[in-house]
């Protein structure tokens, strides 16, 4: 997103945080209702254009939203969507992208409120690894001819009772309504949102052997010092990894000896 859309999303994220800070708001319910509105506006292109038309008064668009959603979603959700359509959007599709992100953040907030956010982060990462290593599963989940209900049932058989409910909801929405994204890109986006909820940066660590708890703590502390942010480690094991360890933080990849890289970074910071 650029310009006006980015500002509108930032404002909406602040409103969402304020809402979910209240114990009277069910974050999981809010997520489901925002996802339903996302699906509606993704499907109804003409309506989406009306709601993002800069020539229309913001209050008029908000009143239209209230009429459309009355009795369909909670007043909290309707008010949040009304605030969104009062804002200016660079492109009409940005409104749908924003709603989808808010739905995902609300589900992650629900997980955070129950102390399950760390589990959800790890489950999203592990699910991504399973999909990338199983071509048949990936094909089934991305098959355009398969119905949403069939994909949902497959995911229920894979995740039901084995993963947190928030993980299952997030993955199911991604698989059944990918909205033009690859499965991998969608899972990466969800992982970043999950890390953001904890104000952490995600480091994908691939090592030749499993790391001990002590090694994980030391690695996390070293990376946090190097990047100036708390780190969440997504761990994977690959005996063929070059140099014994590979660390990826965003677009930056650290190959070979991590100790040498950290030592070099410390020297540069001191100079």
C-alpha positions as CSV (number, residue, x, y, z in Angstrom):
1,X,0.0,0.0,0.0
2,X,1.1,3.6,-0.7
3,X,0.2,7.0,0.5
4,X,-3.4,7.5,1.6
5,X,-4.0,3.7,1.9
6,X,-1.1,3.2,4.2
7,X,-2.2,6.0,6.5
8,X,-5.8,4.7,6.5
9,X,-4.6,1.2,7.5
10,X,-2.4,2.5,10.2
11,X,-5.3,4.5,11.7
12,X,-7.5,1.4,11.5
13,X,-4.9,-0.7,13.2
14,X,-4.8,1.8,16.1
15,X,-8.6,1.6,16.4
16,X,-8.5,-2.2,16.3
17,X,-5.9,-2.2,19.1
18,X,-8.0,0.1,21.2
19,X,-11.1,-2.1,20.7
20,X,-9.4,-5.3,21.5
21,X,-7.8,-3.8,24.7
22,X,-11.3,-3.9,26.0
23,X,-12.3,-7.2,27.7
24,X,-15.9,-6.7,26.5
25,X,-14.8,-7.3,22.8
26,X,-14.4,-10.9,21.6
27,X,-11.4,-10.6,19.3
28,X,-12.1,-14.0,17.7
29,X,-15.6,-13.0,16.8
30,X,-14.4,-9.7,15.5
31,X,-11.9,-11.5,13.3
32,X,-14.6,-13.7,11.8
33,X,-16.9,-10.8,11.1
34,X,-14.2,-8.8,9.5
35,X,-13.3,-11.8,7.4
36,X,-16.9,-12.0,6.3
37,X,-16.9,-8.4,5.2
38,X,-13.6,-8.9,3.4
39,X,-15.2,-11.7,1.4
40,X,-18.3,-9.5,0.6
41,X,-16.2,-6.6,-0.7
42,X,-13.8,-8.9,-2.5
43,X,-16.8,-10.3,-4.4
44,X,-18.9,-7.1,-4.9
45,X,-16.6,-4.9,-6.9
46,X,-19.2,-2.2,-7.6
47,X,-19.9,-1.9,-3.9
48,X,-16.2,-1.7,-3.1
49,X,-15.8,1.1,-5.6
50,X,-18.7,3.1,-4.1
51,X,-17.2,2.7,-0.6
52,X,-13.8,4.0,-1.8
53,X,-15.0,6.7,-4.1
54,X,-13.3,10.0,-3.0
55,X,-16.1,12.0,-4.6
56,X,-18.6,10.5,-2.1
57,X,-18.8,12.0,1.4
58,X,-17.3,9.9,4.1
59,X,-20.4,10.0,6.3
60,X,-22.6,8.9,3.4
61,X,-20.4,5.9,2.9
62,X,-20.4,5.1,6.6
63,X,-24.2,5.3,6.7
64,X,-24.3,2.9,3.8
65,X,-22.1,0.4,5.6
66,X,-24.2,0.6,8.7
67,X,-27.4,-0.2,6.7
68,X,-25.7,-3.0,4.8
69,X,-24.2,-4.7,7.9
70,X,-27.1,-4.0,10.4
71,X,-28.1,-7.4,11.9
72,X,-25.3,-9.2,10.1
73,X,-22.3,-8.3,12.3
74,X,-21.8,-6.8,15.7
75,X,-22.0,-3.0,16.2
76,X,-18.3,-3.0,17.0
77,X,-17.5,-4.5,13.6
78,X,-19.9,-2.2,11.8
79,X,-18.3,0.8,13.5
80,X,-14.8,-0.3,12.6
81,X,-15.7,-0.8,8.9
82,X,-17.5,2.5,8.9
83,X,-14.3,4.2,10.1
84,X,-12.5,2.5,7.3
85,X,-14.8,3.8,4.5
86,X,-14.5,7.3,5.9
87,X,-10.8,7.2,5.1
88,X,-9.3,7.8,1.7
89,X,-7.8,4.9,-0.3
90,X,-5.3,5.0,-3.1
91,X,-7.0,2.0,-4.8
92,X,-10.4,0.4,-4.1
93,X,-8.7,-3.0,-3.6
94,X,-6.6,-1.6,-0.7
95,X,-9.7,-1.4,1.4
96,X,-10.2,-5.2,1.1
97,X,-6.5,-5.8,1.8
98,X,-6.8,-3.7,4.9
99,X,-9.9,-5.6,6.1
100,X,-8.2,-8.9,5.6
101,X,-5.2,-7.7,7.6
102,X,-7.4,-6.5,10.4
103,X,-9.2,-9.8,10.5
104,X,-5.9,-11.6,10.8
105,X,-4.6,-9.2,13.4
106,X,-7.8,-9.7,15.4
107,X,-7.3,-13.5,15.4
108,X,-3.7,-13.1,16.5
109,X,-4.8,-10.8,19.2
110,X,-7.2,-13.5,20.4
111,X,-4.4,-15.9,20.5
112,X,-2.2,-13.4,22.4
113,X,-5.0,-12.9,25.0
114,X,-5.1,-16.6,25.8
115,X,-1.3,-16.9,25.9
116,X,-1.2,-18.9,22.7
117,X,0.5,-16.5,20.4
118,X,3.9,-18.2,20.6
119,X,2.2,-21.5,19.7
120,X,0.4,-20.0,16.7
121,X,3.7,-18.5,15.4
122,X,5.4,-21.9,15.6
123,X,2.4,-23.7,14.1
124,X,2.3,-21.4,11.1
125,X,6.0,-21.9,10.5
126,X,5.7,-25.7,10.8
127,X,2.7,-25.8,8.6
128,X,4.6,-23.9,5.9
129,X,7.5,-26.3,6.2
130,X,5.1,-29.3,5.8
131,X,3.5,-27.8,2.7
132,X,6.8,-26.9,1.1
133,X,8.0,-30.5,1.5
134,X,4.8,-32.2,0.5
135,X,3.9,-31.5,-3.2
136,X,0.7,-33.6,-3.1
137,X,-0.6,-31.6,-0.1
138,X,0.3,-28.3,-1.6
139,X,-1.4,-29.3,-4.9
140,X,-4.6,-30.2,-3.0
141,X,-4.6,-27.0,-1.0
142,X,-4.0,-24.8,-4.1
143,X,-6.2,-26.7,-6.5
144,X,-8.5,-24.1,-8.2
145,X,-11.0,-26.8,-9.1
146,X,-11.5,-27.9,-5.4
147,X,-14.3,-26.4,-3.5
148,X,-13.7,-24.2,-0.4
149,X,-15.6,-26.8,1.7
150,X,-13.4,-29.6,0.5
151,X,-10.2,-27.6,1.4
152,X,-11.7,-26.7,4.8
153,X,-12.4,-30.3,5.5
154,X,-8.8,-31.3,4.5
155,X,-7.4,-28.7,6.8
156,X,-9.7,-29.8,9.6
157,X,-8.4,-33.3,9.3
158,X,-4.8,-32.0,9.4
159,X,-5.1,-29.3,12.1
160,X,-8.2,-30.0,14.1
161,X,-7.2,-30.8,17.6
162,X,-3.5,-30.6,16.7
163,X,-3.2,-26.8,16.4
164,X,-4.6,-23.8,18.1
165,X,-8.0,-22.7,17.0
166,X,-6.6,-19.3,15.8
167,X,-4.0,-21.2,13.6
168,X,-6.7,-23.3,12.0
169,X,-8.9,-20.2,11.3
170,X,-6.0,-18.2,9.8
171,X,-4.8,-21.0,7.6
172,X,-8.3,-22.0,6.5
173,X,-9.1,-18.4,5.4
174,X,-5.8,-18.2,3.5
175,X,-6.3,-21.5,1.7
176,X,-10.0,-21.0,0.9
177,X,-9.6,-17.3,-0.1
178,X,-6.1,-16.8,-1.3
179,X,-7.0,-13.6,-3.3
180,X,-4.3,-14.1,-5.8
181,X,-1.4,-14.9,-3.5
182,X,0.6,-18.0,-3.3
183,X,0.2,-20.2,-0.3
184,X,3.8,-19.5,0.7
185,X,3.4,-15.8,0.4
186,X,0.3,-15.9,2.5
187,X,1.9,-17.9,5.3
188,X,4.9,-15.6,5.3
189,X,2.6,-12.6,5.7
190,X,0.8,-14.3,8.6
191,X,4.1,-15.1,10.3
192,X,5.2,-11.5,10.0
193,X,1.9,-10.3,11.5
194,X,2.3,-12.7,14.4
195,X,5.8,-11.6,15.1
196,X,4.7,-8.0,14.9
197,X,2.1,-8.6,17.6
198,X,5.0,-9.3,20.0
199,X,7.2,-6.5,18.5
200,X,9.6,-9.2,17.3
201,X,11.6,-9.8,14.2
202,X,11.4,-13.3,12.8
203,X,14.7,-15.1,12.2
204,X,14.4,-18.3,10.2
205,X,17.3,-20.5,11.5
206,X,18.3,-23.6,9.6
207,X,21.0,-25.7,11.3
208,X,22.8,-28.9,10.5
209,X,21.7,-30.4,13.9
210,X,19.1,-29.5,16.4
211,X,20.0,-26.6,18.7
212,X,20.0,-27.1,22.5
213,X,17.9,-24.8,24.6
214,X,21.1,-23.0,25.7
215,X,22.1,-22.5,22.1
216,X,18.7,-21.1,21.2
217,X,18.8,-18.6,24.0
218,X,22.3,-17.5,23.1
219,X,21.4,-17.2,19.5
220,X,18.3,-15.2,20.2
221,X,20.2,-12.9,22.5
222,X,23.0,-12.4,20.0
223,X,20.6,-11.6,17.1
224,X,18.5,-9.3,19.3
225,X,21.7,-7.4,20.1
226,X,22.8,-7.4,16.4
227,X,19.4,-6.1,15.1
228,X,18.3,-4.1,18.1
229,X,15.0,-5.9,18.3
230,X,13.6,-8.9,20.2
231,X,13.8,-11.9,17.9
232,X,11.5,-14.9,17.4
233,X,13.4,-17.9,16.1
234,X,11.7,-20.3,13.6
235,X,14.0,-23.4,13.7
236,X,14.5,-26.0,11.0
237,X,17.1,-28.8,10.7
238,X,18.8,-29.6,7.4
239,X,22.0,-31.8,7.6
240,X,23.2,-30.3,4.3
241,X,23.2,-26.7,5.4
242,X,26.4,-25.0,4.5
243,X,28.6,-23.9,7.4
244,X,26.5,-25.6,10.0
245,X,23.9,-22.8,10.2
246,X,21.9,-20.5,8.0
247,X,20.0,-17.5,9.4
248,X,17.6,-15.4,7.4
249,X,16.2,-12.1,8.9
250,X,13.9,-10.5,6.3
251,X,15.9,-10.3,3.1
252,X,19.2,-10.7,4.8
253,X,20.8,-14.1,4.8
254,X,23.7,-15.0,7.1
255,X,25.6,-18.1,5.9
256,X,28.5,-19.9,7.6
257,X,29.8,-19.1,11.0
258,X,27.3,-17.0,12.9
259,X,29.8,-16.4,15.6
260,X,32.2,-14.8,13.1
261,X,29.4,-12.6,11.7
262,X,28.3,-11.4,15.2
263,X,31.9,-10.7,16.2
264,X,32.4,-8.7,13.0
265,X,29.2,-6.7,13.7
266,X,30.3,-6.0,17.2
267,X,33.6,-4.6,15.9
268,X,31.8,-2.4,13.4
269,X,29.4,-1.0,16.1
270,X,32.3,-0.3,18.4
271,X,34.3,1.6,15.7
